[in-house]
Amino acid sequence: METFLGLDYPTWWFLVVGGLFSGYAILDGFDFGAGAWHMFFRKNSSRETALKAIDPTWHGNEVWLVIGGGTLFAGFPVFYGTLFSAMYTPFILFLLFIIFRGISIKFRNMEEMLWWRKMWDWSYSISSIMLAFLLGVVLGNILNGMPLDENYEYIGRGFFEFLNPFSILVGVTSLALFMMHGAIYLLLKTEGELFNRIQQFLKFGMAFFIISYIVTTSYGFFYVDHLLTVFEENQALFVVPFLVFLSIANVPRLASKKQYGWAFVFTSLTIALLLVIVAFELYPRLLLSNSTIENSITIYNAAASTKTLKIMMGFVAVGGPLVLLYSYFVYRTFWGKVKSDFESY
């Protein structure tokens, strides 16, 4: 098999897809987290300020999802087809909620009636909560594995089979992590009374995440033990969970000192490191067949041709830096505190 810098092309594409979805989780993660807190704000002015905090960037954040989905389809079409067939229900729900979330942000201020604004506030908040939860549910199912036949087709039983205990726990943990991440982002963008209120929310968000993370990790340790195999075979990899522990521990420490910029860096790092652990647990598999392990989908039996991957790596080499530059420009332009007056963004 052809290699580039010592790695074969399916492995390179595995890293590209992982990097794109990590970027999406970090950037849209705080959007979802901010939305999850939305109905806890009592005043209309507070809700408007919180929406202004994410309004200039949420469109751009979803570009990472579109590109990530495109690279997944182009690089691993077998995995893409099987995953979307098996996870049809959560993906359809995800699509519906992401549509309603965007509609809610745009429609909310089109009318002055109180009932109108409350309706779209609830729609925005519920959609944000469900999007964060569903992302975790899909990830939990990928880690847990699915029943596949020899043609890599899903042979599961029921309509809601995707709601197994482990996937629900991962979904709740994802929501908790994004709520913590989103609260810190809002602290970077707000001031005054709203800032003080979000500080209290952050305390609950950190406790919610730490408890959820401990419960989910404990459940996985006892009931999804195939995830531990890679660490048992290569104990040097335990450095990554240790770094996750240090990263999580740094968040409340920095929050207590009101160093929210660094706290945001460490919540972002926590998301990235957790997805690195996921990559270690999966590689070289993309989807474990928990009925017959020989039917598992790997980066090799799911990959497009080497020529296709080589051509697409060229597009990534050009397009990747452009996406990063665009994201930097947007965040640099709209950096700073959001004001509640009419003229602010």
C-alpha positions in Angstrom: 0.0 0.0 0.0 1.3 3.5 -0.9 2.3 5.7 1.9 3.0 9.4 2.4 5.4 10.5 5.2 5.3 6.9 6.5 1.5 6.7 6.8 -0.8 5.0 4.3 -3.5 7.1 2.7 -6.5 5.6 4.6 -4.8 6.5 7.9 -4.2 10.0 6.6 -7.8 10.3 5.7 -8.8 9.0 9.1 -6.8 11.8 10.7 -8.3 14.4 8.3 -11.9 13.3 9.2 -11.1 13.3 12.9 -9.5 16.7 12.7 -12.5 18.2 11.0 -15.1 16.7 13.4 -12.9 17.8 16.3 -13.0 21.4 15.0 -16.7 21.2 14.6 -17.2 19.8 18.1 -15.1 22.7 19.6 -16.7 25.5 17.6 -20.3 24.4 17.3 -20.0 22.9 20.8 -20.1 26.3 22.5 -22.9 27.4 20.3 -25.0 24.4 21.5 -23.9 25.0 25.1 -24.9 28.7 24.9 -28.3 27.7 23.5 -28.8 25.1 26.2 -28.6 27.8 28.8 -30.9 30.2 26.9 -34.1 29.6 28.8 -32.4 30.1 32.1 -32.0 33.8 31.3 -35.1 35.5 32.7 -34.9 38.9 30.9 -35.5 39.5 27.2 -32.4 41.7 27.1 -30.2 38.9 28.5 -31.5 36.5 25.9 -30.9 39.0 23.1 -27.3 39.5 24.3 -26.7 35.8 24.5 -28.0 35.4 20.9 -25.8 38.3 19.7 -22.8 36.5 21.2 -23.1 33.6 18.8 -24.9 35.2 15.9 -21.8 36.3 13.8 -20.2 32.8 14.1 -22.7 30.0 14.2 -23.1 29.9 10.4 -19.4 29.5 9.9 -19.1 26.9 12.6 -21.4 24.6 10.7 -19.1 24.8 7.7 -16.9 22.3 9.6 -19.8 19.9 9.8 -20.5 20.1 6.1 -16.9 19.6 5.2 -16.5 16.8 7.7 -19.5 15.0 6.3 -18.2 15.5 2.7 -14.8 14.1 3.6 -16.3 11.1 5.3 -18.5 10.3 2.3 -15.6 10.8 -0.1 -13.0 8.9 1.9 -15.0 6.1 3.5 -18.2 5.6 1.4 -18.9 2.2 2.9 -18.8 3.5 6.5 -20.8 6.5 5.5 -23.6 4.4 3.9 -23.7 1.9 6.8 -23.7 4.6 9.5 -26.4 6.7 8.0 -28.6 3.7 7.4 -28.1 2.4 10.9 -28.5 5.8 12.5 -31.2 7.0 10.3 -33.5 8.2 13.1 -31.0 10.2 15.1 -29.6 11.8 11.9 -33.1 12.8 10.7 -33.8 14.3 14.2 -30.4 16.1 14.0 -31.3 17.6 10.7 -34.7 18.7 11.9 -33.3 20.3 15.0 -30.4 22.1 13.2 -33.0 23.5 10.8 -35.3 24.7 13.6 -32.3 26.1 15.5 -31.3 28.3 12.6 -34.9 29.4 12.0 -35.3 30.3 15.7 -32.3 32.5 15.7 -33.5 34.4 12.6 -37.2 34.5 13.3 -37.1 35.5 17.0 -36.8 39.2 16.6 -39.0 39.6 13.5 -42.0 40.3 15.7 -42.4 42.2 19.0 -45.1 39.9 20.5 -44.0 38.3 23.7 -45.5 34.9 22.8 -43.7 35.0 19.5 -40.3 35.5 21.1 -40.9 33.0 23.8 -41.9 30.4 21.2 -38.7 30.8 19.2 -36.6 31.0 22.5 -37.9 27.6 23.5 -37.3 26.3 20.0 -33.7 27.5 20.0 -32.9 26.2 23.4 -34.5 22.7 22.9 -32.9 22.4 19.5 -29.5 23.2 21.0 -29.9 20.7 23.8 -31.1 17.9 21.5 -28.3 18.5 18.9 -25.6 18.2 21.6 -27.4 15.1 23.0 -27.8 13.4 19.6 -24.1 14.0 18.6 -23.2 12.1 21.8 -25.7 9.3 21.0 -24.2 8.7 17.6 -20.7 8.7 19.0 -21.8 6.3 21.8 -23.2 3.9 19.2 -20.0 4.0 17.1 -18.0 3.2 20.2 -20.4 0.5 21.4 -20.6 -1.2 18.0 -23.5 -2.3 15.9 -24.7 -5.7 14.5 -23.4 -5.9 10.9 -23.6 -8.7 8.3 -20.8 -9.8 5.9 -21.8 -7.0 3.5 -21.3 -4.4 6.2 -25.1 -3.8 6.3 -26.9 -3.0 9.6 -29.0 -5.9 10.9 -30.3 -4.3 14.1 -33.7 -5.0 15.6 -35.7 -2.0 16.5 -36.5 1.6 15.6 -35.0 3.0 18.8 -32.2 0.5 19.2 -29.8 3.4 19.1 -31.0 4.5 22.6 -28.9 2.0 24.5 -27.6 2.8 28.0 -24.0 3.7 26.9 -25.1 5.9 24.0 -27.5 7.8 26.3 -24.7 8.3 28.9 -22.4 9.6 26.1 -25.2 11.9 24.9 -25.7 13.3 28.4 -22.0 13.8 28.9 -21.7 15.5 25.5 -24.5 17.9 26.5 -22.8 18.6 29.9 -19.4 19.3 28.2 -20.9 21.6 25.7 -22.9 23.5 28.4 -19.7 24.0 30.4 -17.9 25.1 27.2 -20.8 27.4 26.2 -21.1 29.1 29.6 -17.4 30.0 29.5 -17.8 31.4 26.0 -20.7 33.5 27.1 -18.6 34.8 30.0 -16.0 36.0 27.4 -18.8 37.9 25.6 -20.9 39.4 28.3 -20.7 41.8 31.3 -22.7 43.2 34.1 -25.6 41.4 35.7 -25.8 38.8 32.9 -22.1 38.0 33.4 -22.6 37.5 37.1 -25.6 35.2 36.5 -23.6 33.0 34.0 -20.8 32.6 36.5 -23.4 30.8 38.7 -24.5 28.7 35.7 -20.9 27.7 35.1 -20.6 26.2 38.6 -23.6 23.9 37.8 -22.2 23.2 34.3 -18.9 22.0 35.7 -20.5 19.8 38.3 -22.9 18.4 35.7 -20.0 17.5 33.4 -17.7 16.0 36.0 -20.5 13.8 37.4 -21.6 12.7 33.9 -18.0 12.0 32.8 -17.3 9.9 35.9 -20.6 7.9 35.5 -20.0 7.3 31.7 -16.4 6.4 32.1 -17.3 3.9 34.9 -20.0 2.3 32.8 -17.7 2.0 29.8 -15.0 0.5 32.0 -17.3 -2.3 33.2 -19.7 -2.9 30.3 -17.9 -1.7 27.1 -14.5 -3.2 27.9 -13.4 -3.6 24.3 -12.6 0.1 24.4 -9.8 -0.6 26.9 -8.0 -3.1 24.6 -5.8 -0.6 22.9 -4.6 0.9 26.2 -3.9 -2.6 27.6 -1.8 -3.4 24.6 0.1 -0.1 24.6 0.2 1.3 28.1 2.1 4.4 26.9 -1.3 5.6 25.5 -2.5 6.1 29.1 -0.8 9.5 28.9 -3.8 10.8 26.9 -6.5 10.0 29.6 -4.1 11.5 32.1 -3.9 14.7 30.0 -7.7 14.7 29.9 -7.8 14.5 33.7 -5.4 17.5 34.0 -7.3 19.5 31.4 -10.7 18.9 33.1 -9.1 19.8 36.5 -7.8 23.0 35.2 -11.2 24.4 34.2 -12.6 24.9 37.7 -9.2 26.1 38.9 -9.1 28.8 36.2 -12.8 29.6 36.6 -12.2 30.3 40.3 -9.5 32.8 39.3 -11.9 34.3 36.6 -9.3 33.5 33.9 -12.1 32.5 31.5 -10.0 32.9 28.3 -7.6 30.1 29.5 -10.6 28.1 30.9 -12.1 28.2 27.3 -8.7 26.9 26.0 -8.9 24.0 28.4 -12.5 23.1 27.6 -11.5 23.1 23.9 -8.5 21.0 24.7 -10.7 18.6 26.7 -13.0 18.1 23.7 -10.0 17.5 21.4 -8.3 15.0 23.8 -11.5 13.1 24.4 -11.8 12.7 20.6 -8.2 11.6 20.4 -9.1 8.8 22.9 -12.0 7.9 20.6 -9.6 7.7 17.7 -7.3 5.4 19.6 -10.2 3.2 20.7 -11.5 2.8 17.1 -8.3 2.7 14.9 -8.1 0.9 12.5 -11.8 0.2 12.8 -14.4 2.7 12.0 -17.4 0.7 13.2 -17.2 -2.5 15.3 -19.6 -5.3 14.4 -20.6 -6.5 17.9 -22.4 -9.6 16.4 -19.4 -10.9 14.3 -16.2 -9.0 14.7 -15.0 -10.1 11.3 -17.8 -8.0 9.8 -16.4 -4.8 11.3 -15.8 -1.8 9.0 -12.2 -0.6 9.0 -10.4 2.2 7.3 -9.1 -0.3 4.8 -12.2 -2.1 3.7 -14.2 1.1 3.7 -11.8 3.5 2.0 -12.1 4.8 -1.5 -9.3 4.0 -4.0 -5.8 5.2 -3.2 -5.8 7.5 -6.3 -9.0 9.1 -5.0 -7.6 9.7 -1.6 -4.4 11.1 -3.1 -6.3 13.6 -5.2 -8.5 14.6 -2.2 -5.5 15.1 0.0 -4.5 17.9 -2.5 -7.8 19.6 -2.0 -7.4 19.3 1.8 -3.9 20.8 1.6 -5.4 23.9 -0.2 -8.9 24.1 1.4 -7.9 23.3 5.0 -5.8 26.5 5.6 -8.5 28.6 3.9 -11.1 27.3 6.3 -8.8 28.0 9.3 -8.0 31.5 7.9 -11.7 32.3 7.5 -12.5 31.1 11.0 -9.7 33.2 12.4 -10.9 36.3 10.5 -14.5 36.0 11.7 -13.5 35.5 15.4 -10.9 38.2 15.2 -13.4 40.6 13.7 -16.1 40.0 16.3 -13.9 39.5 19.3 -14.8 41.4 22.5 -17.8 41.9 24.7 -21.3 42.1 23.3 -23.3 45.2 24.1 -27.1 45.2 24.6 -27.6 48.4 22.7 -29.1 48.6 19.2 -25.9 49.5 17.4 -23.8 46.6 18.6 -23.4 43.4 16.5 
